[in-house]
């Protein structure tokens, strides 16, 4: 009888142990007002801007903060940037073209007014009066993008309006469409000054546009357009 009773107690204890293990593995851990550091994300850089995300758990009272500082590679003095912005469960979108998006629990922000094609060291300090679990500081090295340059082997295609009467540089095209169809990746389409009219009409009025000067660089997967004064 004693042996049977002991076996029942042992089985019950094993059941409780297994149940606690199961619950620990399936019920998400909560941190309350404390903050737990999660994944740190470096966004693709631009010419003069660097973007970052620091995902977290906890901080239910939203009193945590992330101090941001940066410096050029080789410099000794740190510069202060705007602190990362606290985000949690804000909703974006909702119209016919943008799907609903709920922002996760995280900090996000940017370092602005940088120099192109430059290495930067960026430091982020996570603080919370209620306590921090995990990494308190992140240091990352990021390089801003260089300014785009024309393809060295590309040709320049010259576009003129239909009523243009002056001398033309070669190869010359009348209208943008014909030059665009002849362009290859890396070529530059230079639209010369003048009045350009299309055959599309709106309410009986001819649609037209006047260029002072316009550059269109054709690339393999996209088109980059920029205007410049002359």
C-alpha positions in Angstrom: 0.0 0.0 0.0 2.8 2.4 0.9 4.6 1.5 -2.3 1.4 2.2 -4.4 0.9 5.5 -2.6 4.5 6.5 -3.2 4.1 5.7 -6.9 1.0 7.9 -7.1 2.8 10.8 -5.5 5.8 10.4 -7.8 3.6 10.4 -10.8 1.8 13.5 -9.6 5.0 15.3 -9.1 6.2 14.4 -12.5 2.9 15.6 -14.0 3.3 19.0 -12.2 6.9 19.3 -13.5 5.8 18.5 -17.0 3.0 21.0 -16.8 5.2 23.8 -15.6 7.7 23.1 -18.4 4.9 23.2 -20.9 3.5 26.5 -19.6 7.0 28.0 -19.6 7.5 27.1 -23.2 4.1 28.3 -24.5 3.1 31.3 -22.4 5.0 34.4 -23.6 7.1 36.0 -20.9 6.0 39.5 -19.9 8.3 42.2 -18.5 5.8 44.8 -17.3 7.5 48.2 -16.8 11.0 46.8 -17.2 12.4 46.8 -20.7 14.1 43.9 -22.6 16.3 44.8 -25.5 15.6 42.9 -28.7 16.7 43.0 -32.3 18.6 46.1 -33.6 18.1 47.0 -37.2 20.1 49.3 -39.4 18.1 50.6 -42.4 19.6 51.0 -45.8 21.5 54.3 -45.8 20.8 57.3 -48.0 23.2 60.1 -49.1 22.9 62.1 -45.9 20.7 60.0 -43.6 21.0 56.8 -41.5 17.9 55.1 -40.0 17.7 52.6 -37.1 15.1 50.4 -35.3 15.6 48.9 -31.8 12.9 46.3 -31.0 12.0 45.8 -27.4 9.6 44.0 -25.0 8.0 45.4 -21.9 8.2 49.1 -20.9 4.4 49.2 -20.4 4.7 52.7 -18.8 6.6 54.1 -21.8 9.3 55.8 -19.7 12.3 54.2 -21.4 14.6 56.2 -23.7 17.4 55.7 -26.2 20.1 58.4 -26.4 21.8 58.7 -29.8 25.3 59.9 -30.6 27.5 59.6 -33.6 30.9 60.6 -35.0 32.8 60.3 -38.2 35.3 57.4 -38.4 38.5 58.6 -36.9 37.0 61.5 -34.9 37.2 61.5 -31.1 34.3 63.8 -30.2 30.8 62.5 -30.2 27.9 64.5 -31.6 24.4 64.3 -30.2 21.5 63.3 -32.5 17.8 63.2 -31.8 16.8 60.4 -29.4 15.0 57.4 -31.0 11.2 57.7 -31.0 9.2 55.4 -28.7 6.6 53.5 -30.8 4.1 50.8 -29.8 0.8 49.6 -31.5 0.3 52.8 -33.5 -1.7 52.0 -36.6 -0.9 53.2 -40.1 -2.8 52.9 -43.4 -6.4 51.9 -43.5 -7.5 53.4 -46.9 -8.0 51.6 -50.2 -4.4 51.6 -51.2 -2.5 51.0 -48.0 -3.1 47.9 -45.8 -3.4 48.3 -42.1 -0.1 48.1 -40.3 0.4 48.0 -36.5 3.8 49.3 -35.4 5.6 46.9 -33.1 7.0 47.6 -29.7 10.2 49.5 -30.5 12.3 52.6 -30.8 13.0 54.1 -34.3 14.7 57.2 -35.7 17.3 58.7 -38.0 20.6 60.6 -37.9 20.3 63.5 -40.3 22.5 66.0 -42.2 25.4 63.7 -42.8 28.0 63.7 -45.6 27.7 61.3 -48.6 30.1 58.4 -48.9 31.3 58.7 -45.3 31.9 56.1 -42.5 30.1 56.9 -39.2 30.2 55.3 -35.8 26.8 55.4 -34.1 26.1 54.8 -30.4 22.8 54.1 -28.8 22.2 53.9 -25.0 19.0 52.3 -23.8 17.8 53.4 -20.4 14.7 52.7 -18.2 14.2 53.7 -14.5 12.4 50.3 -14.0 15.4 48.3 -15.2 16.9 47.0 -18.4 17.2 43.3 -19.3 19.8 42.5 -21.9 22.0 44.9 -24.0 22.1 48.5 -22.8 24.3 49.9 -25.5 24.6 49.3 -29.3 27.5 50.6 -31.4 27.3 50.2 -35.2 29.4 51.3 -38.1 27.5 52.5 -41.2 28.6 54.2 -44.4 26.3 56.7 -46.2 25.7 56.2 -49.9 27.9 58.0 -52.5 26.4 60.4 -54.9 25.3 58.7 -58.2 27.6 59.3 -61.1 27.0 58.9 -64.8 28.1 55.6 -66.4 31.5 56.4 -68.0 30.8 54.4 -71.2 27.3 55.8 -71.6 26.2 57.9 -74.6 24.4 61.3 -74.5 21.2 61.4 -76.6 20.0 64.9 -77.5 16.2 65.6 -77.6 14.7 68.7 -79.3 11.2 70.0 -79.6 9.4 69.6 -83.0 9.6 73.4 -83.7 13.3 73.7 -82.8 15.2 75.7 -85.6 18.8 76.0 -84.3 21.8 73.6 -84.7 21.5 70.2 -83.1 24.0 68.0 -81.4 24.2 64.4 -82.5 22.7 61.9 -82.0 19.5 64.1 -82.2 15.9 63.1 -81.6 12.6 64.8 -81.9 10.6 64.2 -78.8 11.5 62.3 -75.6 9.8 59.0 -76.6 12.0 58.3 -79.6 15.2 59.0 -77.6 14.1 56.9 -74.7 13.4 53.9 -77.0 16.9 54.2 -78.5 18.6 54.6 -75.1 20.6 51.7 -73.5 21.4 51.3 -69.8 23.9 53.9 -68.7 23.0 56.4 -71.4 22.0 60.0 -70.7 19.0 61.7 -72.4 19.5 65.5 -72.5 16.3 67.3 -73.2 17.1 70.7 -74.7 15.1 73.9 -74.0 11.8 74.4 -75.7 8.1 73.7 -75.7 7.1 70.0 -75.9 3.5 69.1 -76.9 1.8 65.8 -76.7 -1.1 64.3 -78.7 -3.1 63.8 -75.5 -5.9 66.2 -74.9 -7.9 67.1 -71.8 -11.1 69.1 -72.1 -10.1 70.0 -75.7 -6.8 71.7 -74.6 -3.4 70.5 -75.8 -1.2 69.3 -73.0 2.3 70.8 -73.1 5.4 71.3 -71.0 8.3 73.7 -71.3 11.8 72.5 -70.3 14.8 74.8 -69.6 17.0 71.7 -69.4 16.3 68.2 -68.3 18.5 65.1 -67.8 17.2 61.5 -67.8 19.6 58.7 -67.0 18.5 55.3 -68.1 19.5 52.3 -65.9 19.0 48.6 -66.3 16.2 48.3 -63.7 14.9 51.8 -63.2 15.0 55.4 -64.5 16.4 58.3 -62.6 15.3 61.8 -63.6 16.7 65.1 -62.4 16.4 68.7 -63.5 19.1 71.3 -63.6 19.2 75.0 -64.5 21.1 76.2 -67.6 
